[in-house]
Structure formats: structure tokens, C-alpha cells
Amino acid sequence: MTISSLNLVFAGTWGRFIPYSGLHLVTICVCVLAVASLGGIGRALSDTSKIALRRTLGIFGITYWVFSYAIWWYHNGLDLPSGLPLHICELNGLIAPLALLTLNRWLRATAYFWTFALTTQAFIQPTLTTGPAGAFFWWFWAQHTIALACAVYDLAVVGFRPNWQDLWRVYVVSALYLAIVIPVNFEFGTNFGFLGNPPPARVPPFIDALGPWPLRALSVVALAAAGFAILVLPWRGRTLKLHKSPDR
């Protein structure tokens, strides 16, 4: 393969991130490998070590979330309200490690459904434009990978099994989220949850494909609700009781 063909494959590698490029594929592979490795290590550990790793991952995730936003706001200034972490993935970056640390059922349900229905979309169709030369590239992938790692660890190692009650829990939490971000979007012209009506240039292609606002906002909500319901189906008919562990 020639240098010119390599440049085509990894177009925009350093300064600019191009979705579905070679860099995108490599990045996803690295993130998935990290998450799978963590899950595999967790399953191979003793019960006591599993608990220690779970708590470590939870504390690390929370610490990363707090310090990354503190550093971001310190260097760039807090632009209220657009600078607030009110996108689903941003909130899930805190909820997922909190769920793993506390084992609170409401948090675990929210982390499970938000992660696998919504946060995974950031891997498939990222809104990122900054390449590895910018710090935002690393922050973006680290935040989403940490959330995914927490949800996968809870599912594969701790033994979380979502049920129909958990589906209603995430519906309640998501309704509260909508009650907060929709007025904020209306008041300030923001696009939290991709439910707002920003200028066309700021609407991601996959959201724009759902049609004009406000119908596309209704489509986003409907698709998310349907995705949550689909995610509980693989566990239907299975035992919903968590495996006993020393920290229960």
C-alpha cells in the first residue's frame, strides 16, 4: 500500500476526524478491545477481587468525569447553559460509574438502557470533528468508553439482569431528563439530547435525516423508547435474580 493510499484510508487522521474512515475503525477496535479485556479480566477474578475492580472502575469513572469537566471549564470558561453536561452521553458518563459503585437499581437500569441504546450511537455515528492532535478527541472517546466499560462490567461480571420494572425506571428517568432539557433548549437555543432546533449546520446528519423540527424531536424520543423496550427482550423469560456475591 502506497503512502497516498494510506492517507486516503486515514484521511484527516491528525487534525480532523472523519466518520467511517480508517481512523474511526481503528479507534472503535481499540475501545471495544479495552472494554472486552476489562470484562474478561473481571470474570476471571475471585469474588473479592471482582468487588475491588468494580469499585475501582466506579471511582475512576467518577473522578475522570469531575476532573475532565473542571479542567474544561477552567480553560474554556463555563458558557451557560450550552457548557453544561446535559447531553445523554455526558450525563451517562457520571451515571454509569455511579451505578457500578453503588449498585443502586435505578442507576443501573438507567446506565444499561442509556448506554446500549444511546451511548453506543456515539461509536457508530460520532459527532466528533477533532482528530488526535486535539485533546477533545481523547476526551470524547475516553468518556464514552468508560461509560460502556461500566455498563458491560455490571452486565458481564456483577450480573445485572434488566427486567420490565427496570424498563419503567428508565422511562421515568428519561421523562425527567426531557422535562429539564426541553425548556432549556427552548430558552437558550441549545440542542441537548438532539431535541432542540439549532441552525442547520449544527444538526448531525443522522438527526437531520429524521425530518424537520419539531417532528424530528418526537422521532428521537420514540426511537429511544422503542430501543429501550428492545433491550429488555433478550432477558425475558430468564432468571432476573442477580447472582449472589460477597457484597450483597
N, C-alpha and C positions, 0 to 999 in steps of 0.2 A: 504494500500500500504506500502510495506516494505521500509526501508532506501536504500537497494541495488537497488530496482526498481526505487526509486526516483532519485538515482544517474544516472541511465540509462536515465531517461527522461530528466534530466537536465545535461547531460554529458558535462563536460568541463565548468561548469557554471562560475567559478570564474576566472580561469587563461586563459581559451581558449574558444572562441566562435565557436560553431559547427552549420553550417546552417541546418535548418529544425529540430532542437532539440526543447525540451520544452522551453528552454530559448528564442529561436528565436520566437516561437509562442507568448509567454508572452510579449516579447518586442514589437512585432508588435501590439498586442492588446492595450498596453499602449499608443503607439504612435498614433494609429488610434483614440482611445478614447479622447486623448488630442486635436487632430485636430477637431474631430466632436464636442466636447464640446465648443471649441472656436467658431466654426461656428454657433452652436446653440445659444450661448450667443449673438453673433453679430446680428443674425436675430431678437432676442427679444428686442434689444436696440432701443432707439429713434434714429432718423436720426443724431442728433448731437453727440450722444454717439457712434454711428457706425463710424463716421468720426474720433473721438478721438481714438477709439480702432484700427482702420485701421492704423492711423499714428503711434500709439504706437508700434504696431506689426512691422511695417516697420522699425522704428528707432531701435527697439530691435534687429531685424534680421541683420541689417547693422552693429550695434555695436558689436554683437556677432561674426560676420564674421571677422571684422577687428581685434578685440582683440584676438580671438582664433588663428588666423594666426600669429599675432605679438608675442603672448606667445610661440607658437610652434617654430617659427623661433629663438626666443631668447634662448630657452632652447636646441634646437637641431641643430641650425645653418641652414642657408639657402643654401641648396645644389642645386645650379643652374645646369641645369634647372629643374631637377626632383622634386625639392621642391616647384616649382611654382604651384599655384592653377589653373591648366589648364584642369582638368577633367571637364566634363559637370556638374556633381553634385556640384563640388566645385564652379564653376562659377555661377551656378544657385542659390547657397546659398547666393549670393550677388544680382543677378538679380531679384529674386522673391521678396525680401523685398523692393528693389528699385522700382519695378513695383507697389507695393501696396502703397508706399509712394508718388510717383509722378503721378501715373495713366497715364504714358506715354504708348501709344498704342503699340509701338514696344516692349517695355519691358514686357508689359502684355501678348502680344502674345507669346513672347519667353518663359516667365515663364510658361504659360499654357501648351504649347506643350512639352517643355523640362521636366516639372515636371511630367505630366501624362504619357508621353511616355518613359521617360528615368530615371528620379529620382525615380519613383516608383519601378523600377527594383532593386534598392538598398535594398528595403524592401523584395522583393520576393527572390532575389538571391544575398545576400550581399557578398562582397569580404573580409569581416571582419574576423580576426582570434583572436583578443584580447577579452578577457572576461571582465566582470565588474570590475575585480581587476585592470585593466589598464585604464588610462584616455582616451585613444583613443576610447574605447568602447562608452563612454558617448559622446565624441565629434562627433563621426560618426553618432549616432542616433539623437542627438540634431540637427546637421546641416541639415540632411535630413528631419527631422520632421518640422523644421522651414520653410524650402522651401515649403513643402507640405501644411503647415498651411496657408502660404501667398497665394498660388495659390487657395486653397479651399475657403479662405475668399473672395478673389476677385471674384470668381465664384458665391458663395452662398449668400454672403452678399452685396457686392458692385454691383454685377450684370453684370460682364463681360460676353459677349457672343461672342465667336470666329466666324469669318466668313472666306470666301475664301481669302480675302485680307490678313487676319492675317496668313493664311497658307503660303502665299508667303513671308510675312515678316519673318516668322521663317525659311523658306528656305534660304532667303538672309543672315540672321544672322548665320545660321548653315554653309553656304558656307564660310563665313568669318572665322568662327571658324576652319573649315577644312584647309583653306589657311594658318592659323597660326600654328596649331598643327602638320600637316603632315610634313612640313620642320623641325620642332623641333624634332619630332620623328626620322626622318631620320638622322639628325645630331648627336643626343645625345643618340640614342637607347632607348628612353623613350616610354611610351605606353599611352599617353594621348588620351582620347576618345576611348581606346581599339583599336586603329588603328595602333599601332606600331608592331614591331617584336622583343619582348624581349625573353629571354631564356624560354624554355617550362615550367619550374617550376613556372614562374611568369604570365602565361596566365590563366585567370579564366576558369573553366570547360565549362561554358556556351558560352564563346567566342571560346574556343578551338574546341567546337562541330561544329562550322561553317566552319571548314576546315583549311588548311594551309594558311599562309600569303603569298602573299598579297590578295588572294581571300577573306579571311575572313574579311579584312578591307572593301572591296567592299560590302560584305554581311551586315556588320554592318550599313553602310551608307544607303543601300537600305531598310533594315528593319526599320531604324529610319524614313526615308522619308515616307514609307508606313504607319507607325504608326501615324505620324503627320496627314496624309490625313484621316485616320480612325477617328481620334479625332475630326475632324470638322463635320463629318457626323451627329452626334446626334443633331446638332444645325441647320442643313439645313432645310429651309422652315419655321423656327421660326423667330420671330422678332429679328433683330440684333441690334436694338437701345437700348442703356443702359437705365435703369430706371432713372428718374430724381432724383437727390439728392442735398442737400444744397451745396455741394462743387463743383458742375458743373458750 
